Amino acid sequence: MVEFREITQEDVLYNLINLRQLVFEVTENCNLKCKYCGYSQFYQEVDTRNSGNMTFDRAKKIIDYLYDLWSNHNCKDVLQRTAVSFYGGEPLMNIALIKKIITYMESLPSVGRFFTYSMTTNAMLLDIHMDYLVEKNFQLLISLDGNKEGHSYRIDCKGNNSFDKVLKNVKLLQSKYPHYFGKHVSFNSVLHNRNSAESIYEFISNEFGKRPHISSLNTSGIRKDKLDEFNKTYQSLYSSISQSCSKELEDNLFTDNPQTYNIVEYMFRSSGNIYRSYYELIIDKDRLKTFPTGTCVPFYKKMFITVNGQILPCERVNYNFSFGYVDDEVHINLSSVAKKHNEFIFKYINKCFSCSQRKTCSICIYQSNSVIDGSFSGCEFYRAIREKKEIDVNGLMYLNQHPYLYLKILNELTIIE
C-alpha cells in the first residue's frame, strides 16, 4: 500500500540550502501587449499590477538571507550551482537592477556556490543590451512565435506587430556572436490560432538552425467572460502536430508532444530504472513514503520573488499561495510553510489514496483552477482524461501508431528531475 508523508520544516530548510534556482521578477513593465499574456484580458488578476520595478534593497535582502543559510551549511570542497533568472514583464526594461544584482552576488565571498544567469526576453531591446548578456554568458530564451503572421499577437503599445524588430535584433545577435548564439540561445513559441507547430518549427529551424520549444496557451485561471474568445484563440499542440504530414516534425518535436510526455512521465514514475540521485541507488524506493500529487515540495526546484516581495515556489503559482514575503526583512517561517503546504495537499488525500494513478500524478495543486476558486469536487487529472480524448495516460494507442518512439525514448532521452 502506498503511504504518503507530510513535509517537515527540515525539508523546507534543506531545499533552501540546496536551492537550484532563484528567480527575480525585476519589473512588471513590458514594451509589448501580447493578447495571450498571463497578465492579459484572458486571465483572472492574480496580483495588483502597478507597472512597478523591484528595488535593489528587496533583492539584496533575499540574497543576504540565502547567503547566510549557505554560509552556515557550507560543505568544504563542494561547489554547487545556483541558476539566477530574471523575469518580467520584459526583464531588459530593468537592466540596471539586473546588473546591480549580478555585481553584488559576484562580490560576495565564496561559500561553495557558483552562479549562472538566464532570462526570457521578447528581444525588443536585445540590440542595446546584447553585449552585457554575452559577457555574462546568459542562457537566453527568446520569445518568437514563428513567421510574421504567427507572431502577430505580440504587438507593441501602438498595436504594431513586433516581428520585424525582433527578427532584426535576433539576426544581429546571431551574426555578431555566432558561438554564443549557437550555445546559449533557444526559442520559446506559443501556439495559437494564427500559427501551427509545423509553421513555427519550419521558420525557426530554417532561419536559425534551432529547434523551438512550443507550448499551448495556459488554461489555468481563465476569466469566465473571456472563455469563448480564449477557446477560439487556443490550439492544442497534440492536434497541431497530428495534422502535420511531416515525419521530420513529429520526430524532432516528439518530446514536446503531450502524448509522448505522458509516456515518458509514466515510464519515469513506473519503470523503477530511473533515479533522481545516487542516494536512490542504495535504498529501496518502494519502502519509502511518497508525497501525494505532482505538487513540488516548497523550494525544491526554485524560489520566485515578485516585484511586490511575495515569495512563491515558482512563477506559475497563483499569488494566493505565497510562502512568505520581503519588506524590511525576509519573512519565511519554515514551520508555517510546511504546515500550510501539508494542510493544502492533504485536504484532498482521500482521493489520492484510491486513485490508480497515484504514482504517476502530474497535477500541481497550486495551479488547479478548481482549487483556486474553491470549487474543487474531483481531480482535474482524471477529468482531463474524460473530457479530452486526445489524452491517453498510458500512451498505448499512441505507441501502437508510432512504435519507433518507444526505442527512441529508451535510448535517446535522458530524464533529469
Summary of the structure (lengths in Angstrom):
residues: 417
radius of gyration: 21.9
end to end distance: 24.4
largest distance: 60.2
contacts: 1206
relative contact order: 0.13
helix: 44%
strand: 14%
